[in-house]
Amino acid sequence: MDNAALAERLEAFAALLDLNGSGYYTVRAYRRAADLIRSTPADVGALVRQGRVRELAGVGPGIETRLRELVETGRIAELDELEAQALPQLVGVARLLGLSTRRMRELGHALGIRTVDELREAAAAGTLDSVPGIGPKTAARFERGLAELSSARPRRGMLLNRARTLVGEVADALGGEPAGDPRRACELSTHFAVVVPSDTVLHAVAGLPQVVAILEQDERRVVGVTADGYPLEVIAATPETWEAELVRATGSAEWLAVHPELPDPLPPPELREVDAPAPPPDLLELSHVRGDLHVHTTASDGKASVLEMGRAAQALGYEYLAICDHTRNVRVVPGLDADDLRRQAVEIAAANEVLAPFRVLRGSECDILPDGSLDLPDDVLAELDWVQISLHAGQRAPRHALTERVLEAMRHPAASCLSHPKGRILNHRPENALDLDRVFAAALETGVALEVNGLPDRLDLSGAHVREAIAAGVPIVCSTDAHSVRGLGNMALSVATARRGAAPRGAVLNTLPLEELLRR
């Protein structure tokens, strides 16, 4: 099996584990392993055969066992069992309809059906209410849901990195272009679309590994459902209709409704929202970024050394990289104290000798303590080139107390940038109550920038908050919060989020040359 096939099988296993109620961290581990295998240049099958696959960051003993089974037998026995038990077509539909996984499996087994078409036939025949626990009202609601299935949406959205991978793989397989929410860089995607240049490829949609069922099909359009339970629309265009179809499939629907006659020029996809401002002439581009100011190493909870992170950043064309490992107060991960940071300074100096003229900066992701002070002595903070100040514990504090704590930290003369200000974890933790208007005022007073954190489950500041910061004249920083070499790719997500806030190049500090950045 090649890397793509191994990744697809692990992704399918993760999806079915998720549908079967497995723990969040287990599912995430398999998905991260699939993403890693898909992107690594190494032959993962060969690493498995050599007993070296655990050299890949994120591959533990459980995942190694699954990979060995795949390489040696071409299958995962437990995946086969889950597919047999889970009725993946029906389970995907269940999530769209809001029915529990367990209940949908019971329904499928009771009726002896496995496919969406068979489910539609059962509903049309009026046999749904023959299943114990399905009364006439539930059956009627279920039938209405089936009728509206093509426009249904799951309760949660898919993170931007996974959403881009999903539509990108489908587009590559069909020779088309990604569209839908991922093309607009929505932080959570529920509308997935791909536009293809010919209707001759529509028949191939049903055979894609990303698709578990076909919901609708005609001569110009197919709607499938993914293993995660999301509708995926594939639209065939002609050369004459290509641009219009791509715009329509990209959305947003609300923006299209306001612009029945498409504006010329079209705004970038990230700004096709009803409330989006006009793009500035120098809208931020990924190529504008000169360095990454928030990454971690093995000194805290990262997976690569200072030199490894520096080499990778240099290979991306960057001029500088700030090492910002955690401090001790975080507790849930290893953190650095004053002595640790001074030892790390030696490692950074050695890396700079190797990488010159590229520059590795001494930095810290310094925890904000309950009283607003910082988790390092002032003399150590004064030695650093860049200080990310971060709030980890206490995200649920009341608005006034939380804001006062952050403002006190921002007033510290060593503070450079406020990390992930609103503290959210997409799909898991809402934004905190931090008063951004007061934070913006403090930022203008102190010169502290605000971060657009590129971790896929953060993207914090959000695009909407970036827009507010730009309007207030507050500088921002696009950072990855990378914990591995691969994590440096999060810059694309951070930049896309800043673009959703119409951030101009001049408002983003890490588009500056290093000397100018450090003079601020």
N, C-alpha and C positions, 0 to 999 in steps of 0.2 A: 504494500500500500504506500502511495506517496503521501506527502504531508497534508495535502488538501483533503484526501480521503480520510486520513486519520482524524483530522480536525472536524470534518463533517460528522463522523460517527460519535466523537466525544460531544459535539454540540447537540446531536440528537439525544444522546444519553442524558445530558444535562437538562434538556427540555422535558423529557419524560420523568426524570427525577423530580423536577419542579412541579409538573402536573400531578405527580404522585404524592406531593406533600413533603418531600425531603427538605432538610434544613437549608436556610439561605446560604450559609457559608459553604456547604458541600456543593450546592448547585453553582455558586460563584466560582469555586475552585476549578470545576470541570470546564466552565465557560472560559475562564482565564487561560486554562491549559490549551483549550482549542484555539483561542486567539493567538497564543504564543506559537503553537505548532504551525499555524497557518502562515505566520510572518517570519519564522526563523529560516535562515538560509541552509542550516544543517539538515542532513538526511535523518529525520527522527527515527525512521524504521531501523536504520543502521545503528543509531545510538542505542535503541532498545536491544538489538541483537548483541551489541558489545557490552551490555550492562551499564551503559553510561548515561541513560536518559535522565537520571536525576541530577545531572549536571545542569540541566535547564532549570532556571529559577521558576518555582511554582509547581514543579512536578514532584509530588511526594510518593510514598509507597503505594497508596491506593490507586493513584492515577497511573503509576508505573505498571501495576498489575493489569489494569484495563488495557494499556497500550501493548503490553506483551501478549495478551490474549488476542488483540486485534492483529498484531503482526504475525503471530504464529498460526492463527485459525481463520483470520479474516472476519471475525465477528466477536461480539460481546454477548455471552449467553444471557446475562441479566437484562441486557437491552432487548434481546429477542423476547424474553419473558414479559418485560414491561410493555412492549408493543402488543403482545398477545392479550395481556390483561387490560391495557389502557385504552384500546380501540382508538388510536391516535386521531383518526379523522373525526370521530364523534367528540373526543375530548377537546380538540381544537374548537369545534363548534360550541361545546358547552361553555367555554370561557367567554366566547362572544355573546352567548345568551345569558350569562350570569348564573348558569347552573353549576353546581359543584361537580368536581371531577368524579367523586365517588358515586354521586347520584346518576350522572350520565353513563358511567360504566354499568351500573345496575340496570338502567333503562335499556342499554344496548343488549346486555345479556338476556334480559327478560323477553325482549322482542326478537332475539336472534338476528340482530342487524349489526353491521360493521361500518357502513358508509353513510355519507350525507344523503345520497340519493335514496337509500333505503329508509333513512329517517324521514325524508320528505314524503315518501310513499306511505309510511305508517301514519304520519299526521293526516295525509289526505284521506286515508281509509278510516280514520277515526279510531285507531286502535291504541293510541297513547294512553287513554284513560282506563285501559284494561290492565295496566301495570299498577300493582298495589302502591298507594301513596300518591298517584297521579289522578286527581279529580278533574271534573269538567272545566273548572276555572283555570287550573294549572295547565291543562291540555290546550285550552284556548289561548292562554298567554304564550305558551310554547309555540303554537302555530303562528301567532302574530310575529314572534321573534324570528322564526324561520323565514317568514315572508320579508322581513326587514333585514335579513342577515347581511346583505352586501354592504349596508351602511352602518352596521353595528360597530361598536368600539369597546375594547377591553377597558377595565377600570383604570389601569395604569398604562403608562407609555414605556417604550423601549429607550434605553439610554442612547445618546447620540452616537457613540463609537460603534455599538452593536448595530444600530439602525443603518449607519452608513455601510457597514460591512455587509449586511443583509441585502440591501438594494444594489450595492456595488457588485456582489457576486452574481446576483440574478441578471443584472445588466450585462456583465461580462459574458455570462453563459449564453445570452440571447442576442448579443451584439447591439444592445440598446444603451439608453442613458438613464441614470437614476433620477427619480423625481420624488414627489410627495414631501412629507415633513422632513426627512433627512436632508433633502437638497436645500431647504430653507434653514437648516441647522437648528431645528427646534430641539430644545433640551430634552424633551420626551416626545417620541414619535408614536402616532397611532395610525397614520395614513401612509401606506407604503405604495409606491407606484414606480413603474419602469415603462418608458416609451421605446418601442422598437420600430425599425424602419420598414418592416414587412410583416404582413399577416401570416406568412408561411412559417414563422417560428412559434406562433401561438400554440400549436399542438404540443410543443416541447415543454410548456409550463408544467403540465401534470407530472412530468418525469423529473422535475428538479428536486434535489434533496431538501431544499428549503420549504417545499410545498407538500402538505399532507392531505389536502382535499381541494377539489374544484367546486366553487360555489355557484358561479355563473360563467357562461361562455356564449359568445356569438362570433360573427365573422371579423369583428374589429377589436374585441376586448375579452379578456379572461380575468376573472377574480378568483384567486385561490386563497387558502388559509394556511398560515405558517404553523410550525410546530409550537410556537408560543401563543397561538390563538389570534393572530392579527390578520386582517384582510390584506391581500397583496394584489394590486391591480396592474395588469400588463396591457398596454394600449398600443395598437398598431397604427402607424402614421404613414402617410405618403410624403414624398419630398415637398409637395405643395402645402401639406398641413403640419409638417414637422414642428415648426416653431410654435404654432398655436396649440398643438397637442401637448408639447413640453411645458408651456406656460400653464395650461389648464391643469395638467397633472401635478404640477409643482404647487399650485395654490398660492396663498391660502384661499379658501372658498369665499371668505368675507372680503378679501382684497379684490378678487375677481368680480364679485357682485358690485363693488364700488367702481370698478374699471371695466365696464363692458366693452369699451373701445380701448385697447391696450395702449398705454402711454409710450411715447417714443422720445428718448430711449427708455427701455425697460429698466427699472431699478434692479439691483442685484437680488437674487432669490432671498437672501437673509432679510431684506427690507420689504418684502411683499406681505406686509401685515397692514391692517386698516389704520392703526395708530402710529405706524412707523414714519419717521421724518424723511425728508429727501436726503439721499446720500451726499456727504460732503465731497468736494472735488478730490480730496486725498484720502478717501476711505481706506482704512487699514487693510493691508495685504500681508499674508504670511511671509512673503519675501522681504518685508520691511523690518522684520524682527532681527536684531543683532545679537541677542543673548537671552539666556534663561536665568531668572533671578530667584528661583525656588526649587531646589532639588535636594534629594537625600542620598546618603551613602550607607555602607555597611556599619558605619559608626553608630547609627541609630537603627532605623527599620528599613533601610534600603538594601538593594541586592547587588550593588556594584561599588567598587572603590572610587576614590577621588579621581585617580588617573583614568579609570575606565569611563567614568561619566564625562570627564574632560575630553577624552579622545572622541567620544560619541558626539558631543556637542560641537567640537571642532569639525567633525566630518559633516555635520549639518550646515556648515558655513557660518556658524556663530563666531563672534569675537570674544565673548566672555560667558562665564557660568558662575553663579553664586551657590556655594555649598551651604545649605541651611538645614542642618540636622536638628532634631528635637532637643529640647532641654529636659532636665530631670523631672520637672513637675508633671509632665504628661502622664507618667507612670505606666500606662498600658503598653508602651513600647520603650525600648532603651533610649535614654536621653543623655546628653553631655553636660558636664559641669565645667567650671572654669579650667581645671587642669586638663580635662579631655580636649577642650577647644584649643588650648595652647599646644597640646601634642598634635592635634590635627593640623595646626599651622605649619608644622614641619613637613607633614605629608603634602599639604597644598603647595608649599614652596618647592618641594621636589617635583611635583607635577608641573609647575610653571616652568621649571628649567627644561623639562622635556618638551612642553607644548608651545613655548614661546614662538611667535608673539601673542598667541592665544593666552588669555588670562583667566585663571581660576581665582575667584574672589572668596575671601574668608567671610562667612555669614553664619546666621543662626535663625532657626524658627523658634523664637524665644516666647515661652508661654507667658500669658498675662495672668498674674496672680489675683486672688480675690479682691485685694485692695487696689488693684490697678498698677502695682509695681511690676517690674520685669524679673524673670527667673534667672538672672545672671548679675554679678556685681558690675557696678558702673565702669570700673577700670577695664574689665574684660570687654564689655560692650563697646567701649571707646576704641578698642583695637580693631574692631570688625569693619569690613567694607560695606556690608549690607545686613540689615536686621529686619527680618519679617517678624512682626508681633502678632501673636495668634491666641485666640480664645478657643479652648477645647472644652473644659468642664464649665458647667453653669449656663448652658445655652437656654435653659427655660426660665432664667431669672426675669423679674418684672422689667418693663421697658426702662424706667428711670435708673434703677440700680445697674442694669446691664450697660446702659449708655455711659453712665458716669465712670464705670470701671474701664471701658474702652477709651474714653476721652483722656483719662489719667495716663493710660499707657501711651497714647499718641503724643502726649506732651513731653515724653522722655526724649532728650536730645539725640539719642542713638537710633530712635525708631525710623525706619525707612519706608515700610509698607505694611498695611493692615491685611493679613491673610484672610481669605474666605470670610468676608465680613458678616454675612447673614447666617452662616453656620448650618446650612441645610444639607441633607443627604437625600438626593432625589429618590422618590418612591418610599422613603423610610422616615425622614425627619423633616418637619416643616421649617421655614425660616424662623430665626429668633426675632425678638421684639426690638432689636437695635434701632434707634432713631437715626436714620441716615441723614436727615437734614442737619442735625447737630454734628454728625460725623463729618459731613461735607464741610461745614464751617470750620471745624477743627483742622481738617486736612489743609484748607487754604491758609490757616494761621500757622500751622507747624511744618508744612511741606511734606507731610506723610502721604504717600500714594495709597490707592486702594487696588487690591488684587482682583484680577479675573482669573480665578483658579481653574485650571484645565482638567482636573480629575473628572472623568465622565459622570460620576454621581454627585459632583458638586456644581461645576459651572457657576461659580459664585465669586463675584457679582454676576447676576443674571443680565441678559440683554436689556431688560427694562430698567434695571438699576444702573447699568452702564450709561444708558441714555440720560438718566437723572444726574449722574456724576459729571458727564460731559457738559450738560447744561449749566451746572454749577461751577464749571471751570476747574474741576478736580482732576489731577493726573491719575492715570491708571497704569497698571503693569500687567501684561499677559504672561502668566507663568504656568508651568506644567505640574508642579508639586510631584515631579517624577521620583519614583522609588526604584527605578531600574533604567537601564539604557533604553529599553523599549518605551518606557513612560515618557521619554522626551517627545514622542509623537503626540502627546496631549496638547502641544502648542497649537496644532491645527484646530482643536476644539475650543481652546481659549480665544484664539483669533476670530473664529466663526462667531462665538458668543459676543465678542466686542463689536464685530460688524453688525450683529443684530441690534446693538445699541448705537449704530451709526458713528462709531469711534473713528475720528480722523487720526492719521499717522502721528501728527504733532501732539496728540494727547496721551500717547503711549510711551512711557519712559524708556522701555527697552528697545525702542527703535533708535535711540541715541548712540553715538560713539561712546566708548567707555570713558574717555577723559571728560566728556561733557556730562555724562551720567554722574560721575563721582564728584563733580564740582557743584552739584545741586545742593 
